[in-house]
């Protein structure tokens, strides 16, 4: 088979695995990270089964009062299964063996990763796997120092930019003074802005039309939006300071969650007194859930239903595996204050601090609906559903347009800076030529 190669990088020889059980594009550090997740998953499933059985014991024992209480574990925070009973010993044995095996595998793979002579080039398949895992589990990966965790970088051609004058001059020779910074969405990566079309994706086409230099953000979408916004604000400051040529203007083009990260970065950069917001000319959103996404609100409701029953309560823990980045999409959190004093999985009203669009910056928004223009008695009903629920399949029209029931939370996009893409889904916003043309009209004006 062809040797895996990172876009813009040199080919490298992949390791071989016994029996071809694992894809050749996996790195040793990836296998180490996946082994850690497998260990943690086994422990979690064992703990879940123990909690369910313990809660059943509690429910059965409750009518018998003190007599029934003798047969369950009454320690605060305990599962209800007595640790020295037969069932408790079985669960304890499974956990002990899992920890032992997981620790041994992690030690062996750590040594193997350390012995690698040089880092291997990545592949689009590997990048897609890492970005999906980070979207769902990114905060957990970072907290457990898992090697699968993504660190924020600015990249070109899938390769990181070293933010030093000499390195930037070599990687971006003849770069324009106009920067186009492109931010991907949840569970995605910078390579997914690419297009198979001969003209290229949004970035390549806008570079030709507008004479700008596109750079692509790559980040862990499972972290809180506020954390990613803070990191991006600092990263753009480093980029502006390290550029050999002065930066004349910056445009941020963001898809989905990337728009929330961009708004958070603008707000936090202004608060920190950074210089780059003075060069920010335009901010463009593609399908950004400014006021949250219906699927995360549904997930929160399911958590509440499962948590309301003593037997099903442990199953709520399965849904609560989802990352901080995902739970921030319930209402569209931007700042640490929006979530810091509230449990991530607690249901409650929208208590965000309102953050307006940055003053003096041209802001544009593209919303999409999967419904094509039509006629008939049901058109009004379909359009109402699209505005409130359906939208592009993930983000409603109202959320993407910044419309909110509370006037103080509405985002002030001028009518001429709004565009609704008909018959288009959330992912198609990344590469449809109609979107590219609309971006060119706005940014080239």
Secondary structure, DSSP 8 states (H G I E B T S, - for coil): ------TTS--------GGG-S-TT--HHHHHHHHHHHHHHHHHHHHHHHHHHHHHHHHHHHTTHHHHHTTS--STT--SS-TTSHHHHHHHHHHHHHHHHHHHHHHHHHHHHHT-SS-----HHHHHHHHHHHHHHHHHHHHTT-TT----EEEETTEE---SHHHHHHHTTT--SEEEEEE--TT--GGGG--SSTT--HHHHHHHHH--EEEEEE--TTS-HHHHHHHHHHHHHHHHHH-SS---EEEEEEETHHHHHHHHHHHHHHHHT-SGGGGEEEEEEES--TT--HHHHHHHHHHHHHHTSTTTGGGHHHHTTS-HHHHGGGTT--SGGGTTTS-TT-------------TTSEEEEEEEES-----STTHHHHHHHHHHT-TTSSS-HHHHHT--SSGGG-----GGGEEEEET--TGGGGT-HHHHHHHHHHHT-
